[in-house]
Amino acid sequence: MAENIEANQVKVLSIDEDKKIKEYTTKLRKLRADGVIKQGHLRDAMIAARKNKLLEPAEREKIISDCIQGIKNAKRNAQAHKTEIDSLSKEAVAYVNGVGQAYEAKVDEEQDKVIADAKASYVKQVDKIRKALDKRLAAIANDYANKTDSVSDAEKKSEIGIAKYESKSALFDSKSHFDSIVDHAKATKNQAYIDHVQMNISLRQGKTDFKEEMKLKWRNYRFNFKGSKFLLDNGLYIAILIFFVVCIVIAPLQGNGNLLTLPNIFTILEQSSTRMFYALGVAGLILLAGTDLSVGRMVALGAVVTGLILHPGKNIVTMFNMGPWDFTSMPMFSRVLMALVLSIVLCSLFSAFAGFFAAKLKMHPFICTLGTQLIIYGLLFFGTSGTPVGSIDSGIKDLIGGRWILGMTGSGEMLTFPKLIIPAVAAIVVAWFIWNKTVFGKNMYAVGGNSEAAAVSGISVFWTTMGVFIMAGVFYGCGSFLEAFRANASAGTGQGFELDAIAACVVGGISFNGGIGKIKGAVIGVLIFTGLTYCLTFLGIDTNLQFVFKGFIILAAVSLDSVKYLKKK
């Protein structure tokens, strides 16, 4: 085998041209024909039979039964040839690696020469264009040397302007041609390795190799990397990271202690936990090129309901002159369940109410959620007279919203883990699954990207929009339920939370233009904003100045988003 590789290194054949690779491929295909390949065909036939409504039930059952039996036989056949296939596959991959590396080296050498020649030609072309411009400008200057009237000066400036414009256009065309050659050469080099990896995957019957996969991703990243795009995508994060590093350095110098400690990190995560629900809810609406101004009022609604139900003893608060109530006679589990369900139902109903106007009447979410914000705000203040509902039962508060004691830190400080982090992580997982692994999630991206195209392709824009609003209401309901465990609930709870949630999504890369964004962006955005607030508070910065910092970050994030959008257009 070594001799064959050496011979191929001399000839430098590509993967497709090598005869021995073709022989390996043919042998493996024959060995797998009655095994894994047949299994695949039979599974396809079985799926087709189940979907075929023209078949009689008996005929369908017979086909499925025959396929199942055939799959069993194919599995036995595959097992019988497994050792031979594995050995031959391993030998073939080793051979391909030898041939592939030689071919890649040859391609790299050829394309590097192409790039070097193109660069030398480009440098000469630029020098030629600039000399031609200098010569042309000198000729224009000579032509108008003895003319001093204003008309001649205007004509001279016009000719100079035309000469410079034509020279600039020629330089641009020359640069574009050079970039095109370089990009093609890089693509050719990258494709040589891709062909190599794809052949190995084919020889392994679709199985990937971790090392190959990582190398392929790295090569693709290098091939597609552009400094300007990287800064456009990550410039804001880099600036914020630098800010956090500065805060970490400054804090001990000001006598505020070490900012980067586990207790501080857990506190930031705890403060982020409930806010995560609001960002996950509003993220779906922003993905549809909308927004939600009612988040803060939804928080107050769910928190007030939760506070009323879980209050220890008789409430002092009445709702619309009804009450006060005392729910302590109910089992605690029933009270908690009722508080959670009512929070979710009420938030979902108000969110669906706003969603109907957006989906059916094409009203912008800014307007319809502004309406629901005012409705909820008025109902809560009128119903409760603005009176806080008080704290919730201490036992259940500690059970759901308390902390687990982990031990002591090196400095003698007690280390505790916030329980609210757990439901926040669960919410992230659920949201990620919906966005990435469901048909509804794909429809969200389609409607957000282009609702008219989505409608033409058979997607119900109305129900997708309604679904996003209802999903947002569910997240708000869960978050507002947990919010009651952090503070005494009142009609004013959650004031301004909608702005933080929207800002977190935008900073996390969920575009206001619709159809662009990921759940991880909303998560990162919440952590950034909560961490920013905590750092500024830790450093003793005035609360009012904190709004200034947040304002600049929001403007920067939206500006970058707009630049990206304009570039795509």
C-alpha positions in Angstrom: 0.0 0.0 0.0 2.9 2.4 0.8 4.2 1.9 -2.7 0.8 2.9 -4.2 0.7 6.0 -2.0 4.2 7.0 -3.1 3.3 6.5 -6.7 0.2 8.7 -6.3 2.3 11.3 -4.6 4.5 11.5 -7.7 1.4 11.7 -10.0 -0.5 13.9 -7.5 -3.9 12.5 -8.5 -7.0 14.0 -7.1 -9.4 11.9 -5.0 -11.8 11.4 -8.0 -9.0 10.4 -10.4 -7.3 7.7 -8.2 -8.1 4.2 -9.5 -7.4 2.4 -6.2 -9.8 4.6 -4.4 -12.5 3.7 -6.9 -11.6 0.0 -6.3 -12.0 0.5 -2.5 -15.3 2.2 -3.0 -16.6 -0.5 -5.3 -15.6 -3.3 -2.9 -17.2 -1.6 0.1 -20.4 -1.0 -1.8 -20.6 -4.7 -2.8 -20.0 -5.8 0.8 -22.6 -3.4 2.1 -25.1 -4.0 -0.7 -27.0 -6.7 1.2 -26.4 -5.1 4.6 -26.6 -1.5 5.6 -27.5 -0.3 2.1 -30.4 -2.7 1.8 -31.6 -1.7 5.3 -31.8 1.9 4.1 -33.8 0.9 1.0 -36.2 -1.3 3.0 -36.8 1.5 5.6 -37.6 3.9 2.9 -40.0 1.4 1.3 -41.6 0.8 4.7 -42.1 4.6 5.3 -43.5 5.0 1.8 -46.0 2.2 2.3 -47.2 3.7 5.6 -47.8 7.1 3.8 -49.4 5.6 0.7 -53.2 6.0 1.2 -53.9 4.1 -2.1 -52.8 0.8 -0.6 -55.3 -1.6 0.9 -54.7 -2.3 4.6 -53.8 -5.9 4.0 -51.4 -5.0 1.2 -49.8 -2.3 3.3 -49.3 -4.7 6.3 -47.7 -7.3 4.0 -45.3 -4.8 2.5 -44.3 -3.6 6.0 -44.0 -7.2 7.3 -41.7 -8.1 4.3 -39.6 -5.0 4.9 -39.2 -5.8 8.6 -38.1 -9.3 7.8 -35.8 -8.0 5.1 -34.2 -5.6 7.5 -33.6 -8.4 10.0 -31.9 -10.4 7.2 -29.9 -7.4 6.1 -28.7 -6.8 9.7 -27.5 -10.4 9.9 -25.7 -10.0 6.6 -24.1 -6.7 7.8 -23.0 -8.4 11.0 -21.4 -11.3 9.0 -19.3 -8.9 7.0 -18.7 -6.3 9.7 -15.1 -7.4 10.4 -14.1 -7.4 6.7 -15.9 -4.1 6.1 -14.3 -2.4 9.1 -10.8 -3.6 8.1 -11.2 -2.6 4.4 -12.8 0.8 5.4 -9.8 1.5 7.7 -7.3 0.6 5.0 -9.2 2.7 2.5 -9.3 5.7 4.7 -5.6 5.4 5.4 -4.9 5.3 1.7 -7.2 8.3 1.0 -5.4 10.3 3.7 -2.1 9.6 2.0 -3.4 10.5 -1.5 -5.4 13.5 -0.1 -2.5 15.0 1.7 -0.3 14.9 -1.3 -3.1 16.3 -3.5 -3.8 19.1 -1.0 -0.1 20.0 -0.8 0.0 20.2 -4.6 -3.1 22.3 -4.8 -1.8 24.6 -2.1 1.4 25.1 -4.0 -0.4 25.8 -7.3 -2.9 28.2 -5.8 -0.3 30.0 -3.8 1.6 30.6 -7.0 -1.7 31.9 -8.6 -2.2 34.3 -5.7 1.5 35.5 -5.9 1.2 36.0 -9.7 -2.1 37.8 -9.2 -0.7 40.1 -6.5 2.4 41.0 -8.7 0.1 41.7 -11.6 -2.2 43.8 -9.4 0.7 45.8 -8.0 1.9 46.5 -11.6 -1.6 47.5 -12.7 -2.0 49.9 -9.7 1.3 51.5 -10.5 0.4 51.8 -14.2 -3.0 53.4 -13.3 -1.4 55.9 -10.9 1.3 56.9 -13.4 -1.4 57.3 -16.1 -3.3 59.6 -13.8 -0.2 61.6 -12.9 0.5 62.0 -16.7 -3.0 63.0 -17.4 -3.1 65.5 -14.6 0.1 67.0 -15.9 -1.3 67.3 -19.4 -4.4 69.0 -18.1 -2.2 71.5 -16.1 -0.2 72.3 -19.2 -3.4 72.8 -21.3 -4.7 75.4 -18.9 -1.4 76.9 -17.8 -2.0 80.2 -19.7 -5.7 80.4 -19.1 -6.8 82.4 -16.1 -10.5 83.2 -16.5 -13.1 81.6 -14.3 -14.6 79.5 -17.1 -11.2 77.9 -17.7 -10.8 77.2 -14.0 -14.2 75.4 -13.9 -13.3 73.4 -17.0 -9.9 72.5 -15.5 -11.5 71.3 -12.2 -14.1 69.3 -14.2 -11.4 67.5 -16.3 -9.3 66.8 -13.2 -12.4 65.4 -11.4 -13.2 63.2 -14.3 -9.6 62.0 -14.5 -9.5 61.1 -10.8 -12.9 59.4 -11.0 -11.9 57.3 -13.9 -8.6 56.4 -12.2 -10.5 55.5 -9.0 -12.9 53.3 -11.0 -10.0 51.6 -12.7 -8.3 50.9 -9.3 -11.6 49.5 -7.9 -12.0 47.2 -10.9 -8.4 46.1 -10.6 -8.8 45.4 -6.8 -12.1 43.5 -7.4 -10.4 41.3 -10.1 -7.5 40.6 -7.7 -9.9 39.7 -4.8 -11.9 37.5 -7.2 -8.7 35.5 -8.1 -7.7 35.2 -4.4 -11.1 34.1 -3.3 -11.2 31.5 -6.1 -7.8 30.2 -5.2 -8.7 29.9 -1.5 -11.9 28.1 -2.4 -10.0 25.6 -4.5 -7.6 24.9 -1.6 -10.5 24.5 0.8 -12.4 22.3 -1.6 -9.4 19.9 -1.9 -9.7 19.1 1.8 -13.5 19.0 1.7 -13.3 16.3 -1.0 -10.8 14.4 1.1 -13.1 14.5 4.2 -16.2 13.6 2.2 -14.6 10.6 0.7 -13.6 9.4 4.1 -17.1 9.8 5.4 -18.4 7.9 2.4 -16.0 5.1 3.0 -17.1 4.9 6.6 -20.8 4.8 5.5 -21.7 8.3 6.7 -19.7 8.2 10.0 -17.7 11.3 10.8 -14.3 11.6 12.6 -14.1 14.2 15.4 -10.6 15.3 14.4 -11.6 15.7 10.7 -14.7 17.5 11.6 -12.9 20.0 13.9 -10.2 20.6 11.2 -12.9 21.1 8.6 -14.7 23.7 10.7 -11.5 25.5 11.4 -10.6 25.6 7.7 -14.1 26.8 6.8 -13.8 29.5 9.5 -10.5 30.7 8.1 -11.7 30.6 4.6 -14.9 32.7 5.4 -13.2 34.9 8.0 -13.2 38.7 7.2 -11.9 41.2 9.8 -14.6 43.7 9.0 -17.4 41.2 9.3 -15.9 39.8 12.6 -15.8 43.3 14.1 -19.3 44.1 12.9 -20.7 40.9 14.5 -18.6 40.9 17.7 -17.4 44.5 18.1 -20.1 45.3 20.7 -19.3 42.1 22.7 -15.6 42.9 22.7 -16.3 46.4 24.0 -18.6 45.1 26.7 -16.0 42.5 27.7 -13.3 45.2 27.9 -15.7 47.2 30.2 -16.2 44.2 32.5 -12.4 43.6 32.7 -12.0 47.3 33.6 -14.6 47.0 36.3 -12.9 43.8 37.7 -9.6 45.7 37.9 -11.0 49.0 39.3 -13.3 47.4 42.0 -10.4 46.4 44.4 -8.6 49.6 43.8 -11.7 51.6 45.0 -12.0 49.4 48.1 -15.1 47.7 46.9 -13.6 44.2 46.9 -13.2 41.5 44.3 -16.0 41.6 41.7 -15.2 38.3 40.1 -16.2 35.9 43.0 -18.6 33.0 43.0 -21.1 34.8 45.4 -21.2 37.8 43.0 -21.6 35.6 39.9 -24.4 33.7 41.6 -26.1 36.9 42.5 -25.9 38.1 38.8 -27.4 34.8 37.7 -30.2 35.0 40.3 -31.1 38.5 39.1 -31.0 37.3 35.5 -33.2 34.2 36.2 -36.7 35.9 36.1 -35.6 38.4 33.5 -34.7 35.5 31.3 -38.3 34.6 31.0 -39.3 38.0 29.8 -36.5 38.1 27.2 -37.4 34.6 25.9 -41.0 35.8 25.5 -40.3 39.1 23.7 -37.5 37.5 21.6 -40.2 35.6 19.5 -42.0 38.9 18.8 -38.8 40.7 17.8 -38.1 37.7 15.5 -41.4 38.6 13.8 -40.1 42.2 13.3 -42.3 43.3 16.2 -41.9 44.1 19.9 -43.9 44.0 23.2 -44.4 47.1 25.5 -46.7 45.2 27.9 -44.0 43.0 29.5 -43.7 45.1 32.7 -47.5 45.1 33.2 -47.6 41.3 32.6 -45.0 40.9 35.3 -47.1 43.0 37.7 -50.3 41.0 36.8 -48.8 37.6 37.5 -46.9 38.8 40.6 -50.0 40.3 42.1 -52.0 37.2 41.5 -49.3 35.0 43.0 -48.9 37.3 46.0 -52.6 37.2 46.7 -52.8 33.4 46.6 -49.6 32.7 48.5 -49.9 35.4 51.1 -49.6 33.9 54.7 -53.0 34.6 56.2 -55.7 37.0 55.2 -54.9 39.6 52.5 -55.3 43.3 53.2 -55.8 43.9 49.4 -59.1 43.7 47.7 -59.7 43.3 43.9 -62.5 45.3 42.5 -64.1 45.5 46.0 -64.0 41.7 46.2 -62.2 40.0 49.1 -60.0 40.2 51.0 -59.2 36.5 50.7 -57.5 33.9 52.8 -56.2 30.8 50.9 -54.3 29.3 53.8 -57.0 26.6 54.2 -55.9 25.1 50.9 -53.0 22.7 50.6 -49.8 24.5 49.8 -49.3 22.5 46.6 -52.7 23.5 45.3 -52.1 27.1 46.1 -48.8 27.1 44.3 -50.3 25.3 41.3 -53.2 27.7 41.2 -51.0 30.8 41.4 -48.8 29.5 38.5 -51.7 28.4 36.3 -53.6 31.7 36.8 -50.4 33.7 36.1 -49.9 31.8 32.9 -53.5 31.9 31.8 -54.0 35.7 32.5 -50.7 36.7 30.8 -51.5 34.4 27.8 -55.0 35.8 27.4 -53.8 39.4 27.4 -50.9 38.5 25.1 -53.3 36.6 22.7 -55.6 39.6 22.8 -52.8 41.9 21.5 -51.7 39.2 19.1 -55.1 39.0 17.5 -54.9 42.7 16.4 -51.4 42.1 15.1 -52.2 38.9 13.3 -55.7 39.7 12.0 -55.7 43.5 11.5 -52.0 43.7 10.7 -51.6 46.3 13.5 -48.0 46.8 14.5 -47.2 45.0 17.8 -45.9 48.3 19.2 -49.4 49.7 19.1 -51.4 46.7 20.2 -49.1 45.9 23.1 -49.1 49.5 24.1 -52.8 49.2 24.3 -52.7 46.0 26.5 -50.1 47.7 28.7 -52.4 50.5 29.5 -55.4 48.2 30.0 -53.5 46.0 32.5 -52.0 49.0 34.2 -55.4 50.6 34.7 -57.1 47.4 35.9 -54.4 46.6 38.4 -54.2 50.1 40.0 -58.0 50.4 40.0 -58.5 46.9 41.4 -55.8 47.1 44.1 -55.8 50.8 44.7 -52.0 50.5 44.2 -51.6 48.7 47.5 -48.8 46.0 47.6 -50.1 42.5 48.3 -47.4 41.8 50.8 -44.9 39.0 51.0 -45.7 35.4 50.3 -45.5 32.4 52.7 -41.9 32.1 53.9 -41.9 28.3 53.7 -42.8 28.2 50.0 -40.6 31.3 49.3 -37.6 29.4 50.6 -38.6 26.2 48.8 -38.8 27.8 45.3 -37.0 31.2 45.6 -34.4 30.5 48.3 -30.8 29.2 48.1 -29.0 26.0 48.8 -26.0 26.3 51.1 -22.9 25.0 49.4 -20.3 25.8 52.0 -17.8 28.6 52.9 -15.5 30.4 50.5 -11.8 30.9 51.2 -12.5 34.4 52.6 -15.0 33.0 55.1 -18.0 34.1 53.2 -21.0 31.7 52.9 -21.5 30.3 49.4 -25.1 29.7 48.4 -26.7 28.6 45.1 -29.9 30.4 44.0 -32.8 28.0 43.3 -34.3 30.4 40.7 -31.5 29.5 38.3 -33.0 26.1 37.8 -36.3 27.1 36.3 -34.5 29.7 34.2 -32.2 27.0 32.7 -35.3 24.9 32.0 -37.0 27.8 30.2 -33.9 28.3 28.0 -33.9 24.6 27.1 -37.6 24.7 26.2 -37.3 27.9 24.2 -34.3 26.5 22.3 -36.1 23.3 21.5 -39.2 25.2 20.2 -37.1 27.6 18.1 -34.7 24.9 16.6 -36.5 21.5 16.6 -40.1 22.2 15.8 -42.1 23.1 12.7 -43.5 26.0 14.6 -40.0 27.3 15.2 -39.1 27.1 11.5 -42.4 28.9 10.7 -41.4 31.7 13.1 -38.2 32.4 11.1 -40.1 32.2 7.8 -42.8 34.6 8.9 -40.3 37.0 10.4 -38.1 36.9 7.4 -40.8 37.5 4.8 -44.5 37.0 5.8 -45.7 37.2 2.2 -43.3 34.4 1.0 -44.3 32.3 4.1 -48.0 32.7 3.2 -47.3 31.6 -0.4 -45.4 28.5 0.8 -48.4 27.4 2.8 -47.5 28.7 6.3 -50.4 30.2 8.3 -49.1 33.7 9.1 -52.1 34.3 11.4 -51.7 31.2 13.6 -47.9 31.5 13.6 -48.2 35.1 14.9 -50.9 34.1 17.4 -48.7 31.2 18.6 -45.7 33.5 19.2 -47.9 35.9 21.2 -49.3 33.0 23.3 -45.9 31.5 23.8 -44.7 34.9 25.0 -47.6 35.1 27.4 -46.7 31.7 28.8 -43.1 32.8 29.5 -44.3 36.1 31.0 -46.7 34.1 33.3 -43.9 31.8 34.5 -41.5 34.7 35.0 -44.1 36.8 36.9 -44.9 33.9 39.1 -41.3 33.6 40.1 -40.9 37.4 40.4 -43.3 37.3 43.4 -40.6 35.3 45.2 -38.1 38.1 44.8 -40.1 41.2 45.9 -43.4 42.3 47.4 -45.7 42.4 44.4 -47.8 45.5 43.6 -49.4 47.1 40.5 -46.1 48.9 40.0 -43.9 45.7 39.9 -41.9 45.2 36.7 -41.8 48.9 35.8 -39.4 49.3 32.8 -38.8 45.5 32.5 -40.0 45.6 28.9 -37.2 47.9 27.9 -34.6 45.7 29.6 -36.0 42.6 27.9 -36.1 44.2 24.4 -32.6 45.7 24.9 -31.3 42.3 25.9 -32.6 40.7 22.8 -31.2 43.4 20.5 -27.8 43.2 22.2 -27.9 39.4 21.8 -28.3 39.8 18.0 -32.0 39.2 17.5 -32.7 41.6 14.6 -35.6 44.2 14.7 -35.7 43.6 10.9 -37.1 40.1 11.6 -36.2 36.5 10.8 -32.7 36.7 12.3 -31.6 35.7 15.8 -31.0 32.8 18.2 -32.1 31.9 21.7 -28.5 32.0 22.9 -28.5 35.7 21.8 -31.4 36.5 24.2 -29.6 34.6 27.0 -26.3 36.4 26.4 -28.1 39.7 26.2 -29.9 39.2 29.6 -26.6 38.2 31.2 -24.8 41.3 29.7 -27.5 43.7 30.9 -27.8 42.2 34.4 -24.0 42.0 34.8 -23.7 45.6 33.6 -26.2 46.8 36.1 -24.6 44.8 38.9 -21.1 46.0 38.0 -22.1 49.6 38.0 -23.9 49.3 41.3 -20.9 47.4 42.8 -18.7 50.3 41.8 -21.1 52.8 43.3 -22.2 54.4 40.1 -25.4 56.5 40.5 -28.6 54.7 39.3 -29.5 57.5 36.9 -26.1 57.3 35.2 -26.6 53.6 34.7 -29.4 54.4 32.3 -26.9 56.4 30.2 -24.7 53.4 29.9 -27.6 51.2 28.9 -28.8 53.8 26.4 -25.4 53.9 24.6 -25.3 50.1 24.5 -28.8 49.9 22.9 -27.9 52.6 20.3 -24.7 50.7 19.4 -26.5 47.4 19.1 -29.3 48.7 16.9 -26.8 50.7 14.8 -24.8 47.6 14.1 -28.0 45.6 13.4 -29.0 48.3 10.9 -25.6 48.3 9.2 -25.7 44.5 8.8 -29.2 44.8 7.4 -28.3 47.5 4.9 -25.2 45.5 3.7 -27.4 42.5 3.0 -29.7 44.6 0.9 
